[in-house]
Amino acid sequence: MGNHALSAARATRILHRRSTAAATEELAWIPELLEHVQDGRPRELHLERRPLRGGLEAAGIARVSARYVDHHGRRRVFTLVVKELEGATTRETLIYERLVVAHAAELAPRLLASHQAGPGRTVLYLEFVRPTSMWPWCQTGTAQGVLDRVARLHALRLDAAALAAMTAWNYEADLQQAAERTLTQLERVPRRSDHSPLRQGARWAHRVTASLPAMRRELLAFGPLGTRAIHGDLHPGNVLLRTQRGHGEAVLLDWGRSRLGSPLEDVSSWLQSLGCWEPEARRRHDTLQGSYLSARGLEPTLGTDLRAAYWLAGASNALAGTLLHHVSVVLDARATAAARAKAFYLAREWLRVLRRADAFWS
């Protein structure tokens, strides 16, 4: 099948062979995909679709298990992930095809196929990665392993096609808009409420947002790290640990925010988000940061300039949508008490990042 769509007539024949309940467009391509990856047309095909959490910017994401009889008469089970993308999020298809497949295939789930489902809509068919543990990050070595893997991404030399895919997004304009929306939400927090510390912390958000363009210029020009290909959304929900070649190996998910940026945006995103939930990662923060520098062939010394750039990167991450999301949950009267409490805690953590960035910038 490759990365090309079937003819309309062929797709129609596939749909007619399927039960009406299962004949969604995304599943209609799976028989052809199985024929391609399993070297033979499947028979007695039964599909089970289960929605997955995560992929917040995707139109839909699901795990699909295909049970079938292969051309040798053996019963098989093949599991994959189907990810629907619409509008601006279809950019992830180009990132997968031009960056991941061409340069970083070992860092991500394998792209089995992609399908242009219509104007402004694509579907990705991805390898299903079975994690060795749901939370392996209490071990410093596994958290460090993620930084080792992402250092390989940051060291890539890209061809023209990958560079074009990475630069097609005007991230700086979107970041500024997200920062301003974050300020608006923070100002909606009641001054006299259990959540008032968020309103009080808005002063750091105001100062950082006002200085954000200058901060970004300094960050992207910083020293030996400069501007490289980055994942752009590195947090525990977007990383799995699987066993490969007898040892644990980190796999990076959800490449839709991948772009050219500062490697410190990935490093700070990983360490800050992980530190919110893992005390050992918080305690080992500087050690982990130094391990990333070593993986890049640099001295693991955290000088003042590096620390300042790190917190500027963290502020960029906070204002790119992370803090906005958590504050929006806090303000959502429909959210459960537990969800709002969790969001309040995380919003305060990211406001602390803005406070550190403001202190270094000042």
N, C-alpha and C positions, 0 to 999 in steps of 0.2 A: 504493500500500500504506500510506503514511503510517507511523504508529507503532502500528498496531493489528494484532492477530493475524487470520489467515484463519479462516474457519469450519472446524470439524473435518472436515466432508465435503470441502471444497475441498482441505484439506491432504492428505487421503487420496488424492484423485485425482492430486495432484502426485506423491506417493510412488509410486503405481502406475505412473506414466509413467517412473520412474527405474529404473536398474539396482539390484539388491539391495545391491551393495557400496557404492553411493554414497548409499543412501537413509537417511542419518542425518537426524535432525530439523533440525539447523542448516542443512543444505544443501537441505532440502526446500522452504524458503521462497524460494530464490534465483530460480526462474522467475517468481514473482509480483513479486519486487523488480525484476527486469530489466524486466518489463512496465511497472512504474511509472516507473522512472528513464530507460528507453530508449524509452518511448512505443510499445510494440508487443510482442506475445508472441514470445518467442524460439523458434526451431525448431532441430533438430539440436544440442541443447545438450549440451556436454561440460564437466564440471567437474573441475578439478585442485586438490586441497587440499594445502597445504604448511604444517606447523606453524611458528610463529614463536617466536623467543626473546623473553623479556621478559614483561611482564604477570604477574609472579610471583603476584599475589593472584587472578588470574583462573583459572577452572576449565580454560580452554583458549583458545588464540588461534592463528589460522591465516590465511594468505593464500589466497584462493580465486580462481582464474582461470576465467572462464566464456567458452568459445568457442561461438559460436552463429551462426545465420543470422537476420538481422532481417526485418521485414515487407516490406522492399524487396528482399529476396533477397541482401543483402550480408553477407559474413562479418565478424563482429565479435569483439573480445576485450574483456571488461570485468573488471577486477580490483578486489577489495574485501577488507576484513579482517573476519573473523567472530570475535567475542569472546564466550565463554560465561562467565556470572557465576552464582555460587551463594551462597546464604546472605547474609551481611552485605555481600558484594561487589556484590550487585545494586543497592546504593545508587548505583553509577556510572551506572545507567540514568537515575535521577532527576536526577543532576548534569548529564548530557548534555542531557536534555530541558528542564530548567528553568533551568539556568545557561548552558551552552554554546550551545545552539540559540537561546535567547532573547536572550543578551547578549554572547556571545564567540565567535560562529561562525567568525570569521576567524582565531582563534587555534588551532583544533583541526581534526583531520580531520572532514569533513562526516558527520553522522549520516544514513545512508540509510534506516534503519528499525530498530525494536526489536521484539522478540517475547517475550511472556510464555510461556516454554516449560513451565511447570509451577509448583507451589508452591515459592517460594524459588529460582526459576531463571529467568534472562532471557538473551537473546542480542542482542548489538548487531551491526549490520551497518554498517561504517564505510568511508569513502573510503580507498583505498590511496594513501598519499603516497610518491612515488618521490623519495628524497633525491638532492641534487646531489652530495653527497660523504659518505663514511662517517665522516669525521672532519674537519669544517671548522673546528674550534675553535682551531686553532693561530693563526688570524688574530684579533687582538684585536677587530676590528670585528664579526665574527660572534658572538663571545661577548657583546659589548656589545648586539648586536641582540636576543639572548634577553632581556636585562634590560629593553630598551625595550618588548618585547612583553608581558612579565609586568607591567610598570608599567601598561600599559593594562588588564590584568585587575584590578589592585589599585585602579584609579581608578573601577571600575564602581559605579553606583548600582543596587541590586538591587530587584526587585519582591518581593511577599510570597511568591510561589511559589518563587522562587529562594532566598530567605532560609530558608524552611521546609526545603528540601532540604539547605541547607548546615548547618543547626543540628540535623538529625535524629541526628547522630552525637555521642555523648559522648566526644569525643576526649581530654579531659583524663583521664578515668578509664582509657581504654585506654593512654594515654601512661604513666601511673604504673605500670600493670601491666607494660608492656613494659620500663620501666626496672628494675623489680624482677627480671624474668626475665633481663635483661642482667647484673645483679649475680650472679645464681646461676650463669650460664655462666662469667663471669670467674673466679669462685671455683673452678671445676672445672679451670682451667688449672694443670698441675703447676708447683710452685714451682721445681723443678730440671729445666728443659727448655729447648729452643731458643726456646720461646714464653713463657718466664717474664716478659718485659717486660709482657705483657698482665696477668698477675697483679699485678705491681707497680703498674700503672696503675689497678688497681681502686679504689685509695684516692680518686682523683678522682671516679670513678663513684659511690662511696658518698656522698661529700659532696654532689655535685650532686643525686643522687636524693633525699637527705634534705631538700634545700632546694627541690626542684623545684616544689611548689605555689606557694611565695612567688615564685620566679623567674618562673613563668608569669604570675602576677598583674601583676608589674611589667612584664614584656615586653608583655603585651596592652594595657596602659594607656600604653605609651611614646609621649610627645610627639605630633608631627604625623602619625605613621604609624598608630597605634592598631590597630584590628581591621578587617580587610577580607576580601574573598573572595580566597583563595589557591589555587594549584594543589596544594601540599602534598607533592609528590614530584618536585621539579625537579632532574634530573641528566642527564648526556649521553645515557643510555639512553632517556630520555623526551622527547628533543627531536630533531627532524629539520630540516634546512635544505632548502627546495625553491625552485625558481625561480618567481616569481610576478610578473607585470607587469614582467618584464625585470630583476628583482633578487632577491637571496636573501631568503627570508622564513622565520623560525623557526615551526615547528608543534609544539605541545605535545601529547604523548600521555599516555595512562593517567591519567584524571581521577578515579580511584576514591578518592583521599585528599584531594580538594578539600574545603575547609571554610572557616569563618571563623577567621582567625588573624592573626598578625603578618606583614605583608609581608616582614619580615626573615627569616622562616623560609624563604621561597622564595629570597631573595637569598643567604643563607648556604648553603643547600642547593646552589644552582647553583655558587657560587664555591668552596666547599670540595670538592665532588665533582669539579668540573672541574680544580681545582688539584692533585688527586692524580695526574693523568695528563698535564697540560699545563703545562710549565714557564713558558711565556709568561703564561698566566693567573695562575699563582702570583706571578710578578713584578709583574703589573699589577693585583694584587688591589685595592689602595686606589683606583686609577684607575677600575676597573670598578664598585666600590661607589659612588664619586662619580657615575659616569654614571647609575646607577639613580636617585639622588637628583635629578639634573638632569631626568631623564625624568618625575619626579613633580612637577616645578616647585619643588623645594627647593634650598637652597644645598648645593653638593657638598662640604660641610665635615664631616670625620669627627671630631667632638668626642668627649670621653671618654664622655659619656652614650650617644651613638650606638654607639660601639665596644662598650661594655658590653652594650647591648641586642642587638647583632649576635651576640656570643659566647653570650649566653643563648639566642638563637634557634638557634645552631649546636648547643648542648648538647641542646636539645629534639629536634632532628633526629637527633642521634647516638643518643639513648635511645629514640626512637620505633620502633626496629627495625633501623636500619642497623648499629649496632655489634653487636647481638645476632646478626644474620645472619652477619657476618664471623667473630665468635668461634665460632659454631656450626660453620662450615666448618673452622676451624682444629682443632676438637676431633673432627671427623668422620674416623674412621680409614678410611672408604671413599673419601674424596675423594682426588684425585690430589695428588702432591707439588706440582705447579705451582699447583693451585687453593688448596691450603693456604698456600703461600708468598704468593700474591696476597692472600688473605684476611688473613694476618698483617700484611702491609704496610698494608692499608686499616684494619684494626682499630687499629693504632698511630696512624695519622693521625687517626682520630676520637677516640681517647683524648687526643690533643694538644688537640683542640677542647674537650673536657671540662676539661682543665687550664687553658686560657685562661678559660673561663667561671667556673671555681672561683676563679681569681685575681681577676677583676673583681668577683665576688660578695663575696669576702672583704674 
